[in-house]
Amino acid sequence: MEPLPTANLFIEGVSRPAQNGKLFDNISPWTGEVVGQAAEATAADIEHAISAARKAFDETDWSRNHTARHQAVTRFVEQLEQHREQLVTIARVEVGAGVGAANLFQVQGALDGARDLVNAFASVTWQESRGVREFMGSNTERVVTREALGVVGAITPWNVPLYINVGKVIAALLAGCTVVLKPAPDTPLMGAIMGELAALAELPAGVFNVITSSDPAMAGEMLTADPRVDVISFTGSTAVGRRIMAAGSVTLKRVFLELGGKSARIILDDADDFPMAVMSSIAVFHAGQGCALPTRLLVPKSRYQEAIECLSLAYQGFEEMWGDFDNPENIMGPVISKRQQERVMGYIQCGLDEGANLLHGGNRRPDKGTGFFIEPTCFIDVTNDMRIAQEEIFGPVLVVIPFEDDEDAIRIANESIYGLGGYVVSGDLERGKYVANRIRAGAISVNGGMSIIGDLPFGGFKQSGMGREWGPEGICEFTDLKSIAWSVV
């Protein structure tokens, strides 16, 4: 495994080290070893990034010159596309993605989404006439304008960093905002590379800035507390989201949160190919490290034993299809870190303590390498009140829950503090859509439909967050409306 380049800060158009020259280690999940280093931003560096973003918003025409801005962001997206292979390498080495996952959702999904946002820009209405209205004996001409919110602090996680970085940064820039991106400590290079590509795209200085730090909280706390930052857009855990919302309330910031999930996949008894629907439900893509991945599998009691048999076959068949760094078909590698490995193993023990039974897996896999490997794991005999059914594990762990009928399935799916994604499989499309409409979540797939894609809004209900990313709605989240009226004869 070749070493990765150093992740530098990118502030006011310049890629540079931290002011004190300090670095922190970038650890590959595949080996648990150092594969690169990243700049350890100081408080002064973060202050510089905020000042640069504020200056670029207040003192340039970035927010007002829609044509020039769209052209600049288009160049930025083109640079991302031209450096696709470099991005795939970072996703494999730094993020721990299998080759299949790195090529698909990790990178190509991000690039497709970036292009979708660039194309969605044309559908945003920046000024709309509301006509003349007579009021109290005089006529008034009115327009409604859409304006950028200001400086955005974008705080992103480690699981699909390029995809989430792009969803926030490209949308905010298209809206006319300026951005300070703070990537997760586990994946600093996927943020830093965006700074380097922004320079190649000749984005104006200060419009986009990147700060990296091994401290998971300092930079985010500074962004959230600083009155010069108008918006915080955060993707991560619900617990941290609560803290950001509370801290942002002091300055009444606009806060967008995309938080945890415990999405249910409901397979109804009339599914056209019930065995295949069940077998394709194993929680293995990117080791289950996705907030909207379905980690609760709901199957009818009348076909419960059949479902268990199908899952057993699926997991046995997958045994040699994961954990190989060089296999282009692998979609599952290690979890991101030793800390995450311990967390997931703790939940597996919790499931056993709660009385659930392991159908498959449940172990570390040191035979796969020196990194943070956990084998694909499936619990049966699960009830929806167990912690493993209610809490986000963020690992390759599936729980299987039986239901009586459609209403019972809907009840179980909704019996959660989360509401991010949902999945329904039925041989009757209208039946499937009825169930989908009853699930309280932001993105629902019926019979394999793509409900999470770059031209559709994405976000959660309940404690899965607030606000929407992607599509024209994702751009408009970073804007506000202003009414202007003038007297006419």
Secondary structure, DSSP 8 states (H G I E B T S, - for coil): ------B-EEETTEEE--TT--EEEEE-TTTSSEEEEEE---HHHHHHHHHHHHHHHHHSSTTT-HHHHHHHHHHHHHHHHHTHHHHHHHHHHTT---HHHIIIIIIIIHHHHHHHHHHHGGG--SEEEEEEEEETTEEEEEEEEEEE--EEEEE--SSSHHHHHHHHHHHHHHHT-EEEEE--TT--HHHHHHHHHHHHTT--TTSEEE---S-SSHHHHHHHH-TT--EEEEES-HHHHHHHHHHHGGGT-EEEEE----EEEEE-TT-TTHHHHHHTT-S-GGGG--TTSEEEEEEEGGGHHHHHHHHHHHHHHHTTSSS-TT-TT------S-HHHHHHHHHHHHHHHHHT-EEEE--SB-GGG-SS--B--EEEES--TTSHHHHS---SSEEEEEEESSHHHHHHHHHSSSEESEEEEE-SSHHHHHHHHHHS-SSEEEETT---SSTTS-B--EETTEES-BSHHHHHHTTEEEEEEEEEE-
